[in-house]
Amino acid sequence: MAESLTHPALAGFRHGFFTRRGGVSAGAYASLNAGLRSGDDPAAVEENRRRIAAALGGGALRALRQVHGAHAVDATAAWEELPEADAMATGAPGIALGVVTADCAPVLFADAHARVVGAAHAGWRGAVAGVLEATVALMESLGAARGRIAAVIGPCIAQASYEVTGELREAVGDGRFFAPGRDAAHWQFDLPAYCAHRLSGLGAVHVLGLDTLADEARFFSHRRRTLAGGGALGHQLSGIAA
């Protein structure tokens, strides 16, 4: 069974921040790898995503060609090719939204009154570019209200694990989310806190507070793979159904 984490702020919606447990992939992809472009056996990824879709209610599971940008798309109508985007929203029953991550922040959104949901993939580039605000704006266009929307920031790389250079600090432009690093040229970036800040003004914003790099048993991590010298990389999926 596909293992996932849920949050009470999204109660009433089938949702989950899925871990890497409960799938059929092997080796470095073990076991619930949902990355369509990961290099894993396509049949294994298909089965993993089938299990995830079943856990989300068995409806259509929408996917994106994620590019670390700020584009959000309406997932209500089926598309022939995966759109280049990093967020989506819908108010249509029977559709589940899924974003994949391996250190970036997965963010799930819901307006319980309007029955509109959203999902976003927010790395630092996308967050700075405005992908979270774009998701909220799209949800509003579908009938949601900003003051009713609950957002939950799922497992992602935590500040203690996220060493960055001054170049990234300058790109973010807000020193409140950086702690001193090992020397004057390095900093520790708090990605989940920054994402929560970008979402201020919503009805509720929650952070699960789980570090993908530190928890190898449950999560894939791009930074962990990089520190180990490379190799295969799986991705966990976070999803929500309207």
C-alpha positions in Angstrom: 0.0 0.0 0.0 1.3 3.5 -0.9 2.3 5.2 2.3 1.3 8.8 2.8 1.1 11.6 5.4 -2.1 13.7 5.8 -3.0 16.9 7.6 -6.2 17.9 9.3 -6.3 21.3 7.6 -7.2 19.3 4.4 -9.7 17.0 6.0 -12.6 16.4 3.7 -10.4 16.0 0.7 -8.5 12.8 -0.4 -4.9 13.9 -0.1 -1.5 12.6 0.8 2.2 13.6 1.0 3.4 10.2 -0.2 6.6 8.8 1.0 9.0 6.5 -0.9 7.4 3.4 0.8 4.7 1.1 -0.7 5.7 0.8 -4.3 7.3 -1.7 -6.7 10.5 0.1 -7.9 13.9 -1.4 -7.0 17.4 -0.3 -6.1 17.9 3.4 -5.7 14.3 4.0 -6.8 12.9 1.8 -4.0 10.1 1.8 -3.8 7.3 4.3 -4.5 9.1 6.3 -7.1 6.7 8.5 -9.0 9.1 10.4 -11.2 8.1 10.1 -14.9 11.5 11.2 -16.1 13.6 9.5 -13.4 15.1 6.8 -15.5 13.3 4.1 -13.6 11.5 1.2 -15.3 8.4 2.9 -16.8 6.2 0.0 -15.9 7.2 0.3 -12.2 6.5 4.0 -12.2 3.1 3.4 -13.8 2.2 0.9 -11.1 3.4 3.2 -8.4 1.3 6.1 -9.8 -1.7 3.7 -10.1 -1.3 2.9 -6.4 -1.1 6.6 -5.6 -4.2 7.4 -7.7 -6.1 4.6 -5.9 -5.2 6.1 -2.6 -6.5 9.5 -3.8 -9.9 8.0 -4.8 -9.2 6.2 -8.0 -9.9 9.1 -10.4 -7.6 10.7 -13.0 -4.2 11.7 -11.6 -3.0 14.8 -13.4 0.8 15.3 -13.9 3.0 18.2 -15.1 6.3 18.6 -16.8 7.8 20.6 -13.9 10.4 23.2 -14.9 11.0 25.2 -11.6 8.9 28.1 -12.9 5.8 30.0 -11.8 3.2 28.8 -14.3 -0.1 27.3 -12.9 -2.6 25.5 -15.1 -6.3 24.5 -14.9 -6.3 20.7 -14.6 -10.0 20.3 -15.2 -9.8 19.4 -18.8 -7.5 16.6 -19.9 -4.4 17.5 -21.9 -2.7 15.5 -24.7 0.8 16.4 -23.5 2.1 17.3 -20.1 2.1 21.1 -19.8 5.3 22.8 -18.7 4.1 24.1 -15.4 4.8 23.7 -11.6 1.3 24.1 -10.2 -2.3 23.3 -11.0 -5.8 23.6 -9.6 -9.3 22.2 -10.3 -12.8 22.2 -8.8 -13.9 19.1 -10.8 -14.7 16.0 -8.8 -12.8 12.9 -9.7 -9.6 14.6 -10.6 -6.4 14.3 -8.5 -3.5 16.7 -8.7 0.0 15.4 -8.3 3.4 17.1 -8.0 6.7 15.3 -7.6 9.5 16.5 -5.4 12.9 15.3 -4.1 13.8 18.3 -1.7 11.6 21.1 -3.2 8.5 21.9 -1.3 5.2 20.2 -2.3 2.3 22.5 -1.3 -1.3 21.3 -1.3 -4.3 23.7 -1.2 -8.0 23.5 -0.6 -11.0 25.7 -0.2 -13.6 23.4 1.5 -16.5 25.8 0.8 -15.8 26.1 -3.0 -14.4 22.5 -3.3 -11.5 23.8 -5.2 -8.0 22.3 -4.7 -4.5 23.1 -5.9 -1.0 21.6 -5.8 2.3 23.3 -6.4 6.0 22.3 -6.7 8.0 25.0 -5.1 11.8 25.0 -5.2 13.5 28.2 -4.4 13.4 29.4 -8.0 9.7 28.8 -8.3 8.9 30.3 -4.9 10.9 33.4 -5.8 9.2 33.6 -9.2 5.7 33.4 -7.6 4.5 29.9 -8.2 2.6 29.8 -4.9 0.8 33.1 -5.6 0.0 31.9 -9.1 -1.7 28.8 -7.6 -3.8 30.9 -5.3 -4.8 33.2 -8.2 -5.8 30.3 -10.3 -7.9 28.8 -7.5 -9.6 32.2 -7.1 -10.5 32.2 -10.8 -12.2 28.8 -10.2 -14.3 30.1 -7.3 -12.1 29.8 -4.3 -11.6 32.7 -1.8 -8.2 33.6 -0.5 -9.4 33.8 3.1 -10.9 30.3 3.0 -7.9 28.5 1.4 -5.8 26.2 3.6 -2.3 25.4 2.4 0.0 22.7 3.8 3.7 22.6 3.0 4.9 19.1 2.9 8.2 17.3 3.3 11.1 19.2 1.9 14.7 20.0 2.6 15.0 21.7 6.0 17.1 24.7 6.9 19.7 22.6 8.8 20.3 20.6 5.6 20.1 23.3 3.0 23.5 25.0 2.6 23.5 27.6 -0.1 25.8 30.4 -1.4 25.4 34.1 -1.2 24.1 34.1 -4.8 21.0 32.3 -3.8 20.6 34.6 -0.8 20.7 37.6 -3.1 18.2 36.0 -5.4 15.7 35.5 -2.6 16.4 39.0 -1.3 15.1 38.5 2.3 17.8 37.7 4.9 15.2 36.6 7.5 15.2 33.1 6.0 18.9 32.5 6.2 21.1 31.4 9.1 24.9 31.7 9.1 26.7 28.8 7.5 30.1 27.2 7.9 31.9 30.3 6.6 31.1 33.8 5.3 30.4 32.4 1.8 27.6 30.0 2.9 24.2 30.2 4.4 21.4 27.9 5.6 18.2 28.6 3.8 14.8 27.9 5.4 12.7 27.0 2.3 9.5 25.9 4.1 9.4 29.1 6.1 10.0 31.2 3.0 7.1 29.4 1.3 4.9 30.0 4.3 5.8 33.7 4.1 4.8 33.9 0.4 1.4 32.4 1.4 0.6 34.9 4.1 -3.0 36.1 3.9 -4.5 32.7 3.3 -7.1 31.2 5.7 -4.5 28.9 7.1 -0.9 27.9 6.3 0.8 24.8 7.9 4.2 23.3 7.6 4.7 19.6 8.2 8.3 20.2 9.2 9.8 17.0 7.8 13.3 17.0 6.3 13.7 15.0 3.1 17.5 15.0 3.2 17.7 13.7 6.8 15.1 11.0 6.5 16.4 8.6 3.9 14.1 5.8 5.0 11.0 7.8 3.9 12.1 10.3 1.3 14.1 10.7 -1.8 16.5 13.7 -1.8 18.3 15.4 -4.6 20.8 17.0 -2.2 21.5 13.7 -0.6 22.2 12.1 -4.0 24.5 15.0 -4.9 26.4 14.7 -1.6 26.9 11.0 -2.3 28.4 11.7 -5.7 25.5 11.2 -8.0 23.5 8.2 -9.2 19.8 7.5 -9.7 17.2 9.7 -8.2 13.6 8.9 -7.3 10.8 11.4 -6.6 7.9 11.2 -4.1 4.5 12.5 -5.1 2.1 14.8 -3.2 -1.5 14.9 -4.3 -5.0 16.1 -3.6 -8.4 15.3 -5.2 -11.3 17.7 -5.5 
